Amino acid sequence: RSSKMLAWRLVLVASAAVARRLEPVRTVPAGAEVLVMTTASVPWFTGTAINPLLRAAHLTLTGRSVTLYLPWLEPEAQKNLYPVQFQSRAEQAKYVFDWLTNEASLVALPSLKIAFYQGHYHSPHNSIYPLGETLEVDDVERYTYGCGASGRCEGPFEPDVVVLEEPEHLNWYAYRGGARSAWRRFPNVVGVIHTNYPTYARTERTGIPVLSRFLLDPLVLGPFKSLFTLGITKWMCRAHCHEVVKLSKALPRNLGGAQNDVVSNVHGVRSVYLDLGDEKATSSPFVSLAHQHQHQQLVQQQQQQQRQRRRIIRGGDD
């Protein structure tokens, strides 16, 4: 439910994304083409696979035509991340549509298309990075609901709105400057920031046991790597995005420039979790506490559970 509302909010943010760089477009008309590009895909059930997938699916419910641009890994590389492997892009596209149908209850989305760019699995970071051209390609296969040979259409990307999920991650190894930059090629480019990479860089350890933990990493390498990562992150965001949407204020400031940063939790919450919460609240014996005595009992039980949990953690296996 809230995912649908937040999909609308993302469209409104995207419609004003060209402010201060190009003439602003205040509305994205029904039937507009939206391209959502991300860094991961199911069956790797990570945040940058699930949330952009649901966002793209719900955007089609607003009357927009959406292409979801996912990384393609060769079957040998898929073994590092996927519990099942695919021999073709069409086979994985069918898996994605089946997941939407069976797990997200989103059936037959004719306005949703899936395309793949060539990805590379980088084991030290446990991440997928684009390998070669992505948005610059002039011809790409897109798979529609049902896939199969009849479900493919070919042609260049011509979106009205581009949503780059993790724009810094997508462009660290695939930067295209000048006229090939995304914000010059497309009228509305929005970057959604998922991860605080400067913090990751600062806390990453080099592996030298004592010296690294107490001196080298926290005082020298950590701050340097964090500052370097922050600089590259800002460079990639400003080179490719008209507007940057951050999921919270905990993420670095001014990634897209002081006037082009927006803080908004565009992920939302899946209905299945809200329904589960409603069910638990209805069946909970503590939902109506009429007396102070009952409230004290509830607090005591919570404290007892916390003490028991601490004993389990201390005494359990690693």
C-alpha positions in Angstrom: 0.0 0.0 0.0 2.6 2.5 1.0 4.9 1.3 -1.9 2.2 2.6 -4.3 2.1 6.0 -2.6 5.9 6.3 -2.5 6.1 5.3 -6.2 3.9 8.4 -6.9 6.3 10.5 -4.8 9.2 9.3 -6.8 7.5 10.4 -10.0 6.9 13.8 -8.5 10.6 14.1 -7.5 11.7 13.0 -10.9 9.4 15.5 -12.7 11.4 18.4 -11.1 14.8 16.7 -11.4 16.2 19.0 -14.1 16.0 22.2 -11.9 19.1 24.4 -12.0 20.6 22.5 -14.9 18.0 22.4 -17.6 14.5 23.9 -18.0 12.4 22.1 -15.3 9.7 19.7 -16.3 7.0 19.9 -13.6 4.9 16.9 -14.7 5.6 13.5 -16.2 2.6 12.7 -18.4 0.7 9.4 -18.3 2.3 7.0 -20.7 5.8 8.4 -20.2 8.7 6.0 -20.4 10.7 5.4 -17.2 14.0 3.6 -16.9 15.0 2.1 -13.6 18.6 0.9 -13.4 19.9 -1.0 -10.4 23.0 -2.9 -9.2 21.4 -6.3 -8.3 18.6 -8.6 -9.3 16.7 -11.5 -7.8 17.3 -14.3 -6.9 19.9 -12.3 -5.0 17.6 -11.0 -2.3 19.4 -7.9 -1.3 18.0 -4.4 -0.9 19.1 -3.1 -4.3 17.4 -6.0 -6.0 14.1 -6.0 -4.2 13.3 -2.3 -3.7 13.9 -1.1 -7.3 12.0 -4.1 -8.6 8.9 -3.3 -6.5 9.4 0.4 -7.3 9.4 -0.3 -11.0 6.4 -2.6 -10.8 4.3 0.0 -8.8 5.3 2.8 -11.2 3.6 0.9 -14.0 0.4 1.1 -11.9 0.5 4.9 -12.3 0.1 4.7 -16.0 3.8 4.9 -16.9 5.7 2.4 -19.1 8.8 1.2 -17.1 11.9 -0.6 -18.2 13.9 -2.3 -15.3 17.6 -2.5 -16.2 19.3 -5.3 -14.4 22.8 -6.8 -14.3 23.4 -10.0 -16.2 26.0 -12.4 -14.8 27.4 -15.3 -16.7 26.3 -18.7 -15.3 29.6 -19.4 -13.7 29.6 -16.1 -11.8 25.9 -16.6 -10.8 27.0 -19.4 -8.5 28.6 -16.8 -6.1 25.2 -15.0 -5.5 22.2 -16.9 -6.9 20.7 -20.1 -5.4 19.6 -21.0 -8.9 21.4 -20.3 -12.2 20.1 -19.1 -15.6 21.4 -19.9 -19.0 19.8 -17.0 -20.8 18.6 -13.5 -20.0 15.0 -14.5 -21.0 15.1 -17.3 -18.4 16.1 -14.8 -15.6 13.5 -12.3 -16.8 10.8 -15.0 -16.5 12.1 -15.7 -12.9 11.7 -12.0 -12.0 8.2 -11.8 -13.4 7.3 -15.1 -11.6 8.6 -13.6 -8.3 6.5 -10.5 -8.7 3.5 -12.7 -9.3 4.0 -15.3 -6.6 5.7 -13.2 -3.8 4.5 -9.6 -4.4 1.0 -10.4 -5.8 1.6 -8.2 -8.8 0.2 -10.2 -11.8 0.5 -9.4 -15.5 2.1 -6.1 -15.7 2.1 -5.4 -19.5 3.8 -2.0 -19.1 6.8 -3.4 -17.3 9.8 -4.5 -19.4 13.1 -6.0 -18.2 16.5 -5.5 -19.9 20.0 -6.6 -18.9 23.4 -5.0 -19.0 26.6 -7.0 -18.8 27.7 -7.2 -15.1 30.9 -8.3 -13.4 30.9 -10.0 -9.9 33.7 -8.5 -7.8 34.3 -11.0 -5.0 36.4 -8.7 -2.6 33.4 -6.3 -2.4 30.7 -9.0 -2.9 29.1 -6.6 -5.4 28.2 -6.5 -9.1 29.6 -3.7 -11.3 28.7 -2.8 -14.9 31.1 -4.1 -17.5 31.2 -1.9 -20.5 28.4 0.4 -21.8 25.0 0.5 -20.2 22.8 3.6 -20.9 24.9 4.4 -23.9 23.9 1.3 -25.9 21.9 1.9 -29.1 20.2 -1.5 -29.2 19.0 -3.5 -26.3 16.6 -6.5 -25.8 13.7 -6.0 -23.5 11.5 -8.8 -22.1 7.9 -8.4 -21.3 5.6 -10.4 -19.1 5.7 -14.0 -20.3 9.0 -13.6 -22.0 9.7 -16.0 -24.8 10.7 -15.0 -28.3 7.5 -13.1 -28.8 8.1 -11.1 -25.7 11.3 -9.4 -26.9 11.6 -5.9 -28.4 14.7 -4.2 -29.5 15.7 -0.5 -29.8 17.6 2.3 -28.0 16.6 3.7 -24.7 14.5 6.9 -25.0 13.1 7.4 -21.5 11.5 10.5 -20.2 12.8 9.8 -16.7 15.8 7.7 -15.6 16.1 6.4 -12.0 19.7 5.3 -11.2 19.6 3.1 -8.1 23.0 3.8 -6.5 24.3 6.1 -9.2 27.8 6.1 -7.6 28.0 2.3 -7.6 26.8 2.1 -11.2 29.4 4.6 -12.5 32.6 4.0 -10.4 34.0 1.8 -13.2 31.9 3.0 -16.1 32.1 6.8 -16.0 31.2 8.5 -19.2 31.9 12.2 -19.3 30.9 15.1 -21.5 28.1 14.5 -23.9 27.8 10.8 -22.9 27.0 11.7 -19.3 23.5 10.5 -18.3 22.2 13.9 -17.3 23.2 15.3 -20.7 21.6 12.5 -22.6 18.3 12.2 -20.8 15.9 15.0 -19.7 15.3 13.8 -16.1 17.8 11.7 -14.2 17.2 10.9 -10.5 19.8 9.1 -8.4 18.6 7.1 -5.3 21.3 6.7 -2.7 21.0 3.4 -0.7 24.4 3.0 0.9 26.8 5.1 3.0 30.0 4.0 1.1 32.3 6.6 2.8 31.4 5.0 6.2 32.1 1.5 4.8 35.5 2.7 3.5 36.4 4.2 6.9 35.6 1.1 8.8 37.1 -1.4 6.4 40.1 -3.2 7.8 43.4 -4.0 6.0 43.9 -7.3 7.8 47.1 -6.4 9.8 45.9 -7.6 13.3 47.2 -5.2 16.0 48.7 -2.3 14.1 45.7 -2.1 11.8 43.1 -2.2 14.5 44.5 0.4 16.8 46.6 2.7 14.7 46.8 2.4 10.9 43.1 1.9 10.0 41.3 4.3 12.4 43.9 7.1 12.2 45.4 7.0 8.8 43.9 4.7 6.1 40.3 4.8 7.3 39.9 8.7 7.1 41.8 8.8 3.8 39.7 6.1 2.2 36.5 7.7 3.5 37.4 11.1 2.1 38.5 9.6 -1.2 35.3 7.6 -1.5 33.2 10.6 -0.6 34.9 12.7 -3.4 34.3 10.0 -6.0 30.7 9.5 -4.8 29.9 13.2 -5.2 31.6 13.3 -8.6 29.6 10.4 -10.0 26.3 11.7 -8.5 26.8 15.2 -9.9 28.1 13.9 -13.3 25.0 11.8 -13.9 22.0 13.1 -11.9 19.9 16.1 -12.0 18.5 15.3 -8.5 19.7 12.9 -5.7 17.2 11.2 -3.4 18.7 10.0 -0.1 16.8 7.5 2.0 17.7 9.3 5.2 19.7 12.2 6.6 22.3 9.7 7.9 23.7 9.6 4.3 26.4 12.2 3.3 25.3 15.7 2.6 25.4 17.5 -0.8 25.9 14.5 -2.9 24.0 16.1 -5.7 24.8 19.7 -4.7 23.3 21.8 -2.0 20.2 22.6 -4.1 19.7 19.1 -5.6 19.5 16.8 -2.5 16.2 15.4 -1.4 15.7 13.2 1.7 12.8 10.8 1.2 12.2 7.2 2.1 11.0 6.1 -1.3 11.2 2.4 -0.4 8.1 2.2 1.8 6.9 -1.0 3.4 5.6 -4.0 1.6 1.9 -4.8 2.3 2.7 -8.3 3.6 4.5 -6.8 6.6 1.7 -4.3 7.3 -0.8 -7.2 7.1 1.3 -9.3 9.4 1.5 -6.5 11.9 -2.3 -6.0 11.8 -2.8 -9.7 12.4 -0.4 -9.8 15.3 -2.0 -6.7 16.9 -5.5 -8.2 16.6 -4.4 -11.5 18.3 -2.1 -10.0 20.9 -3.3 -10.4 24.5 -1.5 -7.2 25.4 -3.3 -4.9 22.9 -5.8 -3.6 25.5 -4.1 -3.0 28.8 -6.8 -1.6 31.1 -4.9 -1.6 34.3 -1.5 -0.4 35.5 -0.8 -3.8 37.0 -1.1 -5.4 33.5 1.4 -2.8 32.1 3.9 -3.6 34.9 3.6 -7.3 34.1 4.3 -6.6 30.4 7.4 -4.6 31.3 8.7 -7.3 33.6 8.2 -10.0 31.0 10.2 -7.8 28.4 13.0 -7.3 30.9 13.1 -11.1 31.6 13.3 -11.9 27.9 16.1 -9.4 27.4 18.1 -11.0 30.3 17.5 -14.5 28.8 18.6 -13.2 25.4 21.9 -11.9 26.8 22.6 -15.2 28.5 22.0 -17.0 25.2 24.4 -14.7 23.3 27.1 -15.0 26.0 26.9 -18.8 26.2 26.1 -19.7 22.6 28.3 -21.0 19.9 30.0 -18.5 17.6 
